[in-house]
Amino acid sequence: MDTDPRCPDCGVTMERVNVHTSDGFGLTLDSGEKRDGFLGSLGVTESKDLSARACPECGLVRFYAEE
């Protein structure tokens, strides 16, 4: 995402934040689309990285799929 979105509740610019699981891995979005090649034939699906933005005023957090 090129620009930081604005909070729909407060109207202020949301800040990029890092979110990860308790084991230290980042979050991904399962697109449900089969991967190409051998992995796709095994049923493995595509995934996209997620970036998170948080409102410094109200604490709202939103996730965006990276293209």
Secondary structure, 3 states (H helix, E strand, C coil): CCCCCECCCCCCECEEECCECCCCCECEEEEEEECCHHHHHCCCEEEEEEEEEECCCCCCEEEEECC
